[in-house]
Amino acid sequence: MAHHKCEHCGNSYHWSHAFAKFGYDDGDGNIETIRIAQLLESKGYRVKYARWNLHNMIIFSIEKDGIEYMPRNTSKYLIGYDDPQKYLPVEILTLLNTEFPSVKLFY
């Protein structure tokens, strides 16, 4: 699955933007959060996402079999600001990194 590329600079967006308040051009550009959510949903996860006021649309809940995988009410991680690669479980990270691999612009 290809990443979305900026029409101006050719940069590819990383899937982690779907978890960031200021991701995907801070809500002003193409928002790919829905694509990330759809992938997770196709694998049996229940995903909730919403627009953060005028900012990005972010994923704030990933649940499967009654288990919530997003940190809730914790001082350790703040959804929208912290890197999801630090708090998501390995199986979700593997899925996202496999389906949306990082693209190197400069070698």
C-alpha positions, 0 to 999 in steps of 0.5 A: 500500500503506497503512502500519500505523497505531498503534491508540492514536495513529494514527501511521503507521510508516515502512518503515525500522522494518523495519531498526531494532532499536527499530522497530515499537514495539520488538517489542511491537506489530504488526511489519510487517517481514514485509510489507517483506520480502515486497515485496522478495521479490516483486521478486526479492530474497532477504531474511533477517530475524530477531528481535533478542532481545526487540526488533524483527524486522529485515531483515539481508540483501537479496541479488539476483544474488549481490550483498549490498545490506546493509552487512556488517562495516563500521564506517561503518554498523551494521545495526539502528542506522543509517538504511537510507536512508543505505546502501540503493541507490537502486533499493531506496529508490525501491521502498520509498518508492513502495510505502510512502509517508510519511504526514503526520499534521500539515500 
